[in-house]
Amino acid sequence: MSLTLVVGSKNYSSWSMRAGVALSHCGVPYDEIVIPLDGPDTPQRIADYSRAGRVPVLIDGENPIWDSLAIIEYLAEKFPESQLWPSDPMARAIARSVSAEMHAGFTNLRTELPMNCRRCYEGFRISDLVARDIDRICEIWRETRSRFGQRQNGEFLFGPFGGADAMFAPVASRFVTYGVSTDATVTAYVDALLKSPAVQTWMDAAHTEPTIERYEFEI
Ligand SMILES: N[C@@H](CCC(=O)N[C@@H](CS)C(=O)NCC(=O)O)C(=O)O
């Protein structure tokens, strides 16, 4: 069966990044279709692959899977050797909980700090609502690092790179873009995540894409 991942512009599409990073981590062959997010035909091009009208979409053979977290779950089942979820049931449940929390929440951060992998906005003012999202994200990272990641001698939330890290990769990119400063534990995790091979591959591709003016802003 052939795998095809349909994503939006890599520099701006954070949901695409989550699926793309997870699939790249699996180390299996796949085709990729990148749909620029600003074209007049963007909705139609996306609709060709998903009636939900959103990217990412993973197509396995003839079958589309049209949501980032559902894609990560599918990859974890299809490629168990990739260890996208921890083997311990409680660690796995917590990895899924924090991934679901990311998927369903942090709306203020996602709205006010859009992903832009190749920009660094100096002096960006973080609103109180976004600061609340950032505090909760850092709390998740500190707790999972101390309870699971460090105990496993890994650099990531649950030890080795996994699905929860893929879900938070666009947040790590935003921390750099918007100059979010935190403590040593969080900084070390952000560094490790951004240096991980799957994230690097995504960011390198993002750097070569055309700019979409309406997603850029000056401060
Ligand atoms: N819950 C979905 C959200 C996907 C989503 O909102 N994707 C955006 C791009 S990041 C999209 O497809 N936008 C369509 C458009 O801009 O036309 C997921 O997790 O995959």
The ligand as an SDF file (V2000), in Angstrom:
LIG
                    3D

 20 19  0  0  0  0  0  0  0  0999 V2000
   -8.1490   19.5900   13.4420 N   0  0  0  0  0  0  0  0  0  0  0  0
   -7.4620   19.6070   12.1770 C   0  0  0  0  0  0  0  0  0  0  0  0
   -7.1490   21.0510   11.8250 C   0  0  0  0  0  0  0  0  0  0  0  0
   -6.5390   21.1910   10.4360 C   0  0  0  0  0  0  0  0  0  0  0  0
   -6.4640   22.6330    9.9480 C   0  0  0  0  0  0  0  0  0  0  0  0
   -7.1110   23.5480   10.5020 O   0  0  0  0  0  0  0  0  0  0  0  0
   -5.6670   22.8440    8.8880 N   0  0  0  0  0  0  0  0  0  0  0  0
   -5.5530   24.1610    8.2480 C   0  0  0  0  0  0  0  0  0  0  0  0
   -4.0950   24.4360    7.8800 C   0  0  0  0  0  0  0  0  0  0  0  0
   -3.0040   24.4400    9.2840 S   0  0  0  0  0  0  0  0  0  0  0  0
   -6.2940   24.1410    6.9240 C   0  0  0  0  0  0  0  0  0  0  0  0
   -6.4360   23.1020    6.3110 O   0  0  0  0  0  0  0  0  0  0  0  0
   -6.7670   25.2930    6.4610 N   0  0  0  0  0  0  0  0  0  0  0  0
   -7.4510   25.3540    5.1900 C   0  0  0  0  0  0  0  0  0  0  0  0
   -7.2050   26.6080    4.4480 C   0  0  0  0  0  0  0  0  0  0  0  0
   -6.4040   27.4320    4.9160 O   0  0  0  0  0  0  0  0  0  0  0  0
   -7.8000   26.7640    3.3790 O   0  0  0  0  0  0  0  0  0  0  0  0
   -6.1980   18.7370   12.2930 C   0  0  0  0  0  0  0  0  0  0  0  0
   -5.7370   18.5450   13.4280 O   0  0  0  0  0  0  0  0  0  0  0  0
   -5.7100   18.2170   11.2890 O   0  0  0  0  0  0  0  0  0  0  0  0
  1  2  1  0
  2  3  1  0
  2 18  1  0
  3  4  1  0
  4  5  1  0
  5  6  2  0
  5  7  1  0
  7  8  1  0
  8  9  1  0
  8 11  1  0
  9 10  1  0
 11 12  2  0
 11 13  1  0
 13 14  1  0
 14 15  1  0
 15 16  2  0
 15 17  1  0
 18 19  2  0
 18 20  1  0
M  END
$$$$
